[in-house]
């Protein structure tokens, strides 16, 4: 099963035992914006994705793959 970006952000945050407020503090992204990202009502910029990854202790990797 493939998760979309919003589901992945939420899952990773929860796996790191973080609240939206804690992730906001770690990334400098407003909590309301994190909520919008997790609900799929906002699309993050590349800069925002990098900040989210860093705040989650990860690095960002972007791949282009052939679709089935």
C-alpha atoms as a printed R data frame, in Angstrom:
   type eleno elety resid chain resno      x      y       z
1  ATOM     1    CA   UNK     A     1  0.000  0.000   0.000
2  ATOM     2    CA   UNK     A     2  1.344  3.415  -0.973
3  ATOM     3    CA   UNK     A     3  0.789  6.328   1.360
4  ATOM     4    CA   UNK     A     4  0.451  9.834   0.074
5  ATOM     5    CA   UNK     A     5  2.620 12.683   1.296
6  ATOM     6    CA   UNK     A     6  0.103 13.885   3.894
7  ATOM     7    CA   UNK     A     7 -0.209 10.400   5.410
8  ATOM     8    CA   UNK     A     8  3.560  9.980   5.458
9  ATOM     9    CA   UNK     A     9  4.166 13.264   7.273
10 ATOM    10    CA   UNK     A    10  1.617 12.335   9.930
11 ATOM    11    CA   UNK     A    11  2.946  8.773  10.266
12 ATOM    12    CA   UNK     A    12  6.558  9.884  10.597
13 ATOM    13    CA   UNK     A    13  5.668 12.528  13.159
14 ATOM    14    CA   UNK     A    14  3.796  9.971  15.252
15 ATOM    15    CA   UNK     A    15  6.619  7.397  14.896
16 ATOM    16    CA   UNK     A    16  8.920 10.054  16.359
17 ATOM    17    CA   UNK     A    17  6.467 10.537  19.258
18 ATOM    18    CA   UNK     A    18  6.025 14.191  18.339
19 ATOM    19    CA   UNK     A    19  2.999 16.411  18.499
20 ATOM    20    CA   UNK     A    20  2.341 18.881  15.723
21 ATOM    21    CA   UNK     A    21  3.485 21.591  18.116
22 ATOM    22    CA   UNK     A    22  6.798 19.808  18.762
23 ATOM    23    CA   UNK     A    23  7.380 19.328  15.033
24 ATOM    24    CA   UNK     A    24  6.563 22.988  14.487
25 ATOM    25    CA   UNK     A    25  9.152 23.974  17.079
26 ATOM    26    CA   UNK     A    26 11.763 21.641  15.549
27 ATOM    27    CA   UNK     A    27 11.200 22.929  12.013
28 ATOM    28    CA   UNK     A    28 10.151 26.553  12.408
29 ATOM    29    CA   UNK     A    29  6.983 25.726  10.459
30 ATOM    30    CA   UNK     A    30  3.759 26.962  12.045
31 ATOM    31    CA   UNK     A    31  1.640 24.233  13.649
32 ATOM    32    CA   UNK     A    32 -1.352 25.286  11.547
33 ATOM    33    CA   UNK     A    33  0.713 24.724   8.390
34 ATOM    34    CA   UNK     A    34  1.761 21.271   9.599
35 ATOM    35    CA   UNK     A    35 -1.897 20.475  10.220
36 ATOM    36    CA   UNK     A    36 -2.779 21.563   6.674
37 ATOM    37    CA   UNK     A    37  0.044 19.410   5.262
38 ATOM    38    CA   UNK     A    38 -1.118 16.375   7.254
39 ATOM    39    CA   UNK     A    39 -4.701 16.869   6.071
40 ATOM    40    CA   UNK     A    40 -3.617 17.229   2.457
41 ATOM    41    CA   UNK     A    41 -4.994 20.745   2.092
42 ATOM    42    CA   UNK     A    42 -1.591 22.332   1.444
43 ATOM    43    CA   UNK     A    43  1.297 21.459  -0.810
44 ATOM    44    CA   UNK     A    44  4.762 21.933   0.675
45 ATOM    45    CA   UNK     A    45  7.594 23.645  -1.139
46 ATOM    46    CA   UNK     A    46 10.924 21.873  -1.498
47 ATOM    47    CA   UNK     A    47 12.273 24.105   1.287
48 ATOM    48    CA   UNK     A    48  9.426 23.035   3.584
49 ATOM    49    CA   UNK     A    49 10.034 19.358   2.795
50 ATOM    50    CA   UNK     A    50 13.706 19.782   3.691
51 ATOM    51    CA   UNK     A    51 12.775 21.450   6.985
52 ATOM    52    CA   UNK     A    52 10.278 18.679   7.793
53 ATOM    53    CA   UNK     A    53 12.858 15.997   7.051
54 ATOM    54    CA   UNK     A    54 15.450 17.696   9.244
55 ATOM    55    CA   UNK     A    55 12.941 18.146  12.055
56 ATOM    56    CA   UNK     A    56 12.179 14.427  11.887
57 ATOM    57    CA   UNK     A    57 15.888 13.526  11.933
58 ATOM    58    CA   UNK     A    58 15.865 12.494   8.296
59 ATOM    59    CA   UNK     A    59 17.232 13.666   4.971
60 ATOM    60    CA   UNK     A    60 15.111 14.347   1.917
61 ATOM    61    CA   UNK     A    61 15.526 12.104  -1.107
62 ATOM    62    CA   UNK     A    62 13.567 12.721  -4.289
63 ATOM    63    CA   UNK     A    63 13.242 10.049  -6.957
64 ATOM    64    CA   UNK     A    64 11.582  9.924 -10.312
65 ATOM    65    CA   UNK     A    65 10.274  6.428 -11.040
66 ATOM    66    CA   UNK     A    66  8.287  4.873 -13.845
67 ATOM    67    CA   UNK     A    67  4.676  4.377 -12.986
68 ATOM    68    CA   UNK     A    68  3.062  1.010 -13.569
